[in-house]
Amino acid sequence: MFSRPGRAASTFDPDAPRPKRDPKQLVRLLAYARPYRVIFILGALATLISSGLNLVFPLLFGRLIDASFLKVGSTDTSPLDRTVLLLLGIFALSSLFGAAQSYLLSRVGAGVVADLRRSLFSHLLTLSPRFFGDHKTGDLTSRLTADVGTVQTVTSTALAQLAAQSVSLIGAVILLILTSARLSLLTLAVIPLIIGTAIFIGRRIRKVSREVQDAVAAANANAEEAISGVRVVQSFTAEGVERNRYGQGILVSFLAALRRARLQALMGGVMSFLTFGALAVVLWYGGRQVMTGSMTPGNLVTFLIYALQVGGTVAALTGIFNQFQEALGASSRIFELMDERSDLPSPAAPLPLARAEGRVEFRDVTFTYRDSTYDGGSEFVGAAVLRHINVDVPAGQVVALVGPSGAGKTTFVNLIPRFWDVTGGSLRMDGQDVREYGVEDLRAQVGLVPQETLLFSGTVRENILYGRPDASPQEVEAAAKAANADDFIRAFEHGYETVVGERGVKLSGGQRQRVAIARAILKDPRILILDEATSALDNESESLVQAALERLMLRRTTFVIAHRLSTIRNADRILVMNAGEVTEDGTHAELLARGGLYRDLYELQFRQEQEAQAELV
């Protein structure tokens, strides 16, 4: 099967080892029903009452039969009339309590699913970029939606039905014995066989259900990547490749679903044969007793209805057992994520960081990427990306980072907001190791304007407000004006309420960048990171964005990764990086005079620009 390189094994693999099931997993799952325990108890009581009433009507039905057939020729219909009225009353009460339990338990299930999804999503947001780099988005969303939905019945109706069906089974068995002990032995003899079959096949259903869920998640992950990158797919006419990849994933899930369907069909067939075979024997033997006068027709009908209830209850318990098996398969995937821990932990007693000064120090910093797996692996992979970096940046200084691709520039700036943690040395802000601050407090001091700007699918106003939701409309507009965005925003029909589309697709590249700059201005960070923020823009857009960036950089510690060296001439300081090390440090004029890698890069780019201009002429 074709697969993308550089991905961790988060997709379905039938031969891959499965995580051990936590025996306390069901308890963890049911803990989410605790806030709804009052509603659940009321629903369970309604279920028990409905089940209890259902045990009464076979007795009345038997009386109705005897009143009809044993008093042939009698003109007194009052016993028959009373029995029918009583039956109707019981049916009405049973239906009322049945409707109540259906609503109440559905309310519990919906609440549990909502809480579980919120909890899982909130937990995912605490995990580090390393985790998301190793796991496909489609797989995570599948666990967040499909798997959580699978466990809904267990946390609501299944538990109540388990109690209700258990009461029905015990009550029906007792009434069977009281009605006819001999017939009861024939009926109950088959129950151990039914239960044993359910357990034997049910275990296999649970295993195959997990395989189905894994395969669907893998297919969804491929589909999500293809849809999010549809422009690249279409530009390379790779529709066939993506169609084949998704089709292969669906085929794996289809084959797993067929195995599950075969097992479920086998269980259903065996259960039906055992249940109706037992009833046939009961009818044969009971009919003989009626013929000999040792049992009335009404008693036989009552016994048959109770026998049907026993069979139906056993079948229902089998179904509930299967629901538990499927839910345990889904919950194991959910709790795998819930048990995942960020490799960027906050300290137990974080230092306060209300407003940073903005001084940043790299003290002998080394960084190597680590492997990331569900079992908590943390092996180093590859060579060090950064080696023995020693840089002290005073508050308010503008520092540019230049160097060839792969030199470590982006990794350098990603350490500042703790997207990654150093693996050697220390990174300090205002004299304290950044690991001593709370992660959220630290990142509140850092603003990021990347090359590939990500806007969310809301309005322009909502995107600007993203880093500071409590800002006033006047502050939003002031930030947009400072970012040279106010004019084009007001030119839209709906102004600041214009919906930008998924990832800001309805805006041009320059417009997206200026909205992102307005977002950063409104956040008002002390440290600013500009990761090639103008490299993908045309000259007109670049000049507007550059002017906005200059306003944004005022009185902030700024790190600029620059593709065009002409844009960083006025930087207070330029760091030249090569092979993970800072090889040169100085101003533009100093580095040109020194005659190292920076001058080589600058002269090469200057010649290329001159040649490009000559071609235009």
N, C-alpha and C positions, 0 to 999 in steps of 0.2 A: 504493500500500500504506500502510495506517495505521501510523504510527510515533509513539513517544513523543517529546515535545519535549525539547530540552536534552541530547541524547545525541550523542556523537561518532560518526563513521561507522565503526563496528567490525563492522557486519553485512555480509552478502553484497550486493555490487553488481556486476552483470556488466559494467558500463561503467567501473567504477573502475580506476585504474591499479594494476597488480600490482607488488609489490616485486621488485627485481632479485634473481636467484638467485646466491648466493655459490658460485663454482666450488669453494671449499674446504668446502662444506656437507657433502658426503658424508664427508670426512675428519673433520670435527667430530663427525658422527654416529657414525662407527666408533670414535672415541676412547673412547666409553663401553663398548666391548667389551674395552678393554685390560686391565681387572682380571681378565677371564675368559679371557685368551689361552691359558693352558695347557689349559683345558677345551675351548676352541675348536679348538686344534691337534689334540687327541685326536679330537674329533668330525670334523674335516676329514680326518684320516688314516683314520678308520673309513669315511668317505664315499668316499675315494679307493680304499680296498681293496675296498669293496663294488662300486664302479663297475668296477674292474679285473677282479674275478671275473665280473662280468656280460659282459665281453668274451670270456671263455673259453667260456661255455656254447654260443654258436652253432657254434663249431668242433666241439664234442662232439656237438651235436645233428645236425650234418651227417654225422659219422661214424656216428651211430646210424641215420640214414636209409640210408646206404650199406650198413651191416652188415645191415640188414633186407631191403633190396630187391635188392641186387646179389648176395646169396648165398642166393637162393631155392632150397630143397631141401636145403641143408646142415644137418647135425645138430649142428654145432659152434656152440653159442650163447655160448661164453665171451667172445668180443670184445664181443658185445652186452651181456652181463652186466656186464663190466668198465666199459663206457661208461656204463651206467645208474647203477652204483654211484658212479662218478666224478661224474656229473651231480648225484646226490643230495647228495654231499659238498660240491660247489661251491654248490648251492642253500642248504644248511645254513649254510655259512660266510658267504655273502652275506647271508642273513637275520639272522645273528648280528651282523655288523658294521653292517647297516642299522638294527637295533634300537638298537645302541650309539650310532650317529651321531644317531638321532632323539632319544634321551634327552639326550645331551650338548649338542646344539645347542639343544634346547628349554630346557635349563638356562641356557645363555648368553643366549638371547632373553628369558627371564623376568627374569634378573638385570639385563640392560641396561634393560629397560622400567622395572623398579623404581627403578634408579638415576637414570634420566632423569626420571621423575616426581618423585622426591625433590628432584633438583637444580632442576627447573623450579619446583616448589612453594616451595622455599626461596628461590629468586630472586624469586618473586612477593611474598613476605613482606617483601623489602627495598625494594620500590617505594613511592612516596609516595601519600598519599590522593588527590592530583591524578590519578594514573594510574587508580586504581580508580573515580574519579568519571567518567572518560571512557570506560570500557570495561565492557561488560556482564559480569556474573558468569557467566552461561550460556556466553558465548563463551570465557571463560578456562577454565572447567571442561571444555569440549569439547576444547580444545587439550591440556589436562592428561590427558584420558582417551582419547578417540577418536584424536586425531592421534598421540599417543605409541604407542598400540597398533598403528597403521598401520606404523610404522617398525620394529616388532619383527622381522619376517621378514628385513629387510635386514641387521640387525646380528647375525643368527644363521644361519638356514638358507640364506638367499639367497646369501650369500658362499660358504659351503661348497659349495652346489649349483652355483654358478657355476664353481668350480674342478673339481668332480667331473664336471659335464656337459662342460666343456672337455676334460678328459682322455678322457672317453667319446667325444666327437666326433672328437678327433685319432686315438685308437686305432681307432675303427670305420672311419674313412676309410682309414687305413693298411691295415687288414685287408681292406677292400673292394677296394682296388687289388691287393693280393696275391692275392685270390680270383679277380677278373676285372677286368682293366684297362678293357676295352671297356664292360662294364656300369657300371663306376664313373663313366665320363665322362657316361653318361646320367643317373645318379643325382645327381652333384655339380653338374651344370649348373643345377639348379633352386635350389640353396642360396643363391647371391647374390640371387636374386629374393625368396626367403623373408626373408632378413635385411633387404633394402631395404624390403620391405613392413612388417616389424616396426618398423623405425626411423621410417618415415613415419607410420604410424598411432599408434605408441607415443607420439610427441610430443603428438599431439592428446589421447590418453588422459590424459596427465599434466596438461594444462591443464584438461580437464573434471573430473578427479579433484579438483583444487584447488577448482573451483567447487562440487562436491558437498560437500566438507568445510566450505567457508565457509557454504554455505546451511544445512547441518545445525547448525552452530554458532550461526547467527543464530536459527534456530527454537528451539534449546535455550535461548538467552538469553531469548527471550520467554516460554517455558514456565517457566523458573526464576523470573522476575519475577512471573508470574501465580500460581504455586504459593506463593511466599513471601508474597505479599500476598493470599492467597485470601479472607481475611475482608473486605478492602476490595472485592474483586471481587464477592463474593456480596452484600455490603451495598448495592452500587450496581446489583445484577442485571446485571452486565457480563459474564456468562458468554459471551454471544453474541459480544461484541467480542473477548474473549480467544480464544474458539474460532476466530473468523474470522482473527485475527492469526496464531495458530499454524498454522491450515490453509493460509494463504497462504505462510508460510515453508516448510512441508512440501511445498507444490506446487512451489515454486522448486527445492527439493532433489530432488524427484521428477523434474522435467523435466531437470535436470542429470544425474541418475542414468540416465535413459532415453538421453540423448545418449552417456553413457559405455558403456551396455549395447550401443547400436547399433555403436559403434566396436569394442568387444570382440567382438561377434558377427561384424562384418565381418572383423576380423583372423582369428578362428577359422575362418570359412568359407573365406577365401583360403588360409590355411595348410593346411587339410584338403584342399582341391582340389589344391594344388600337391604335397602330400606323396603322397596316394593316386594322383594322376595319374601321378606319376613311378614309383610302384610298379607301376602297371598296364603302363607301357611296359617296365619291367624284367622283369615276368613274361612279356610277349609276346616280348621279345628273348631272354631266358634260356630260355624254353620251346623256342624254335627251336634254340638251341645244344644243349640236352639231346637233342632229336630227331635232331640230326646227329652226336651222340656226342662233341662237343667239350667237354662239361661233364657231370659226373655229377649225379644228382638231389640228392645230399647237398650238393654244392658250391652248387647253385642255392638250396637251402633255407638254407644258411649265409649266402649272399650276401643273400638276402631278409631274414633276421633282422638282419644288420648294417645293411642299408638301412633297416629299421624303426627300429633303434637311432639311426641318423643322423637320421632324420625326427623321432623322439621327442626326441632331444637338442636339435635345432634348435627344436622346439616348446617344450621346457622352457626353453631359453635365452631364447626370446621371452617366455615367462611371467615369467622372472626379470627381464628387461628392463622389463616392465610393472610388476613389483613395485617396481623401483627408481624408475620414474617416479612411481608413486603415493606412495612413501615420500619422494621429494624434494619433492613437493607438500605433504605433511604436515609434513616437517621445516622447510620454509620458514616455516610458521606457528609452529612451535615456537621456531625461532631468532629470529623477530621479537621474541618475548617475552624470550628469553634475552639479546638485544642491547639491550633496553630498559634505560635507566639511570635511577636515581632522581635527581630534581632536588634531593634533600636529601643530598648527599654528606658522608661523614665526613671529617675532616681526616686528612692523612697521618700526623701525630703528634698525636693528640688529647690534651688536657689531662686529668690524672687527676681523677676526681670520685667519690670513695668515699662521701662523705656531705656533701651540700650544706647550707649554712646556711639558704638559702631567700630571700635578697634578690633581687628582680626589678626591673630597670630598663628602661623603654622610652625610648630616646633618639631623638627626632625620627623615630619609626617611621612609615613609609608602606607600605601594602600594596595591591597590585593583582593580581587573578587573572590567570594566564597561560593561554594555549591549550596543549593537550597533544596531540601527534600522534606517530605512529610514526617520522616522519622527523626528530624532534627539534625541532619547531617550538616557539618560546617567545615568541610574540607576546602582548603585553598585550591583554586584552579588557575593555572596559567602563571605567567610571570607578574611581578609587581607592576601596577599601572603607574603609581607614583613612588618615588624613591627619595627619601631624606630631603623633604621640602622644608626650607627654613625661610619664612617670609613674615615680616611684621608690617601690617598696613594700618597706619594711624586713622582715626575717625575722620570722615569727610574726604578722604583721598580717592581719586579716580585711578583705578589700576586696570590696564589693558593686558590681556593675555593673548599672545600670538604664538604660532608654531605650526608645523605640518600636522596633517590629520593623524590621529592616534597618539599625539604627544601627551594627552592627559588633561587637556584644558577643561573639558566639560566635567570630568571626574573631580578636578580641583574645586570648581565652584559648587558641585553637588554635595561636597562634604560640609559646606558652611551651614545649610539648613538641616543637616543630618538626614539627607536622603540615604546616605551611607555613613558608617562609622569608620574612623581611621583604624588600621590594623597595626599601626606602630606610631609612636610619638603621641602628640596631642595637638588638638585644634582648640584655640581659645578665643573667646569673645569678651572684651572688657576685662581681660586678665583671668577669667575663669574658664575651665574646660567646658566645652559646649555640652558634654554629657552630664554635667551637674545641673543644667537647666531642664525644666519640663519641655518636652518636644513641641507642644503647641505654643508655649510661651516663646521659645526660640524662633519658631517659624513665623510668629506674628511680627517679628522684627525684620524679616527678610522678604523682599519683593522680587519676583522673577518675571522677566519678559523674554520668552524663548523665541527661536526662529520660527518654529511651527506653532502659531498661536492657536490655542484651543478656546473657543467660545462655546457656551452652552446654548441649548435650543430655546431659550426664553427670549425676552425682549432685550434691546440695547441697554435699557435702564437696569434690568436685573443683572446683566453681565457686569456692568460697571460697579454695581452695589455688592458684587460677590464677596469681596474681601472686607466689606464694612456695611452690613445690612441696615444699620441704624442711621445711616447718613441721610441728610435732608435732600429734597429735590434741588435746592440751590447749590449744595455741595457737589452733587452729581454733575450738574451743568458746569460748575466751575472747573471740575476735574476734566470734563470733556473739552472745554475751551483750552485749558492748559495743554491738552494732548492734540490740539488741532483737529478735533473730531466734531465739535459742536456744529459747524457749518453743514457738513454732509449728513449729520444725523437729522438736523432740522429740515433738510431737503427731502427726506423721506415723507411719504404721505402721512404716516402715523408717528413721525418724529421718534422720540425716545421710547415709544411703545412698539416700535417696529420689531417683529419677530425675526431673528437672525438665521433661523434654520439650524439643523444639526451641525455642530462644529463650526457654526458661523458661515455656512456655505453660501448664504445670500449676499455676503459682503465680499469686496475685493480684498486682496492681500494687505494692501496699505490701510484699508479701513479696519480690518480685523486688528492689525497691529496698533492702530491709534486707540481703538476701544480697549485693548489690553493695557496700553500705557495709561489711559484714563483710570482703569481699574487699579493699577499700581499706584497712581498719584493719590487716589482716594484712600487707599490703604495706608499711605504715608509711612513706609518702612524706613528703618534707619540704615539698612544695608540693601543694596540693589544689585541684582545680577542680570546682565544683558547678554544673552547667548546668541550672538550673530543676529541681532534683532532687525537688521536692515538688509541682510545679504540677498534675500529673495525678492527685493522690490525694484521697481523701475526708478529712474532718476527723479521724476517728479514726486512719487510717493516717498522715496527715500529722503528727500529734502524736508518734506513735511514731518515725517517720523523722526528724523534726526533733530529737528528743531524742538519737537515735543520731548525727546529724550534728554536734551540739554537742560530743559526746565526740570525734568524729573530728577536729574542727577544733582541738582543744587543741594548743597549741605548734607549729602548722603555719602556714605562709603560705597563706592561703586566698583564692581568688577565687570569688565567688558571683554567678551570674547569676540574678536573682530576678524572678519574674512577680508575686508578691504582695509589695508593698512593706512590708506589716506584718511580714514574716518577717526583714527586714534592719535593723530599727531599732537593734539592738545591734551592728551592724558597726562596726569601728574607723574605717572610711572608706567613703564611697560615691562612685563615679565615675558621673556622668551623661553618657551618650553620645548623640549626635545627628548623623546624616549623616556618620559616620566620624570624629568628633572628640570629645574629652573637653571638654564645655562647662561642667561644674560638678564640684567636688571638695571634699568635706567630710563632717562627720558628719550624722546625720539631723536633729538640732536646728539645726545651722548652715545646712543647705540649706533647711529650712522657713523659717527666719528671713530668708534671702536673697531668697526670693520669685521663683525662676526656674522652669525646666522641671520640676524635681523636685517643687516644691510643687504645680504644676498637675497633674502625674501623680498625686501622692498624694491630693489633694483629689478628683480625678475618681474614683479607685478607692474612696475612702472613701464618697463619695456612692452609688456603685454597690452597695457592700456594704450600706449602710443601706437602700437601696431593695429589695434582695433579701431582707433580713430582714423588712422591712415586709410584703412579699408573703407570706412564710411565716406571719406572724401573721394 
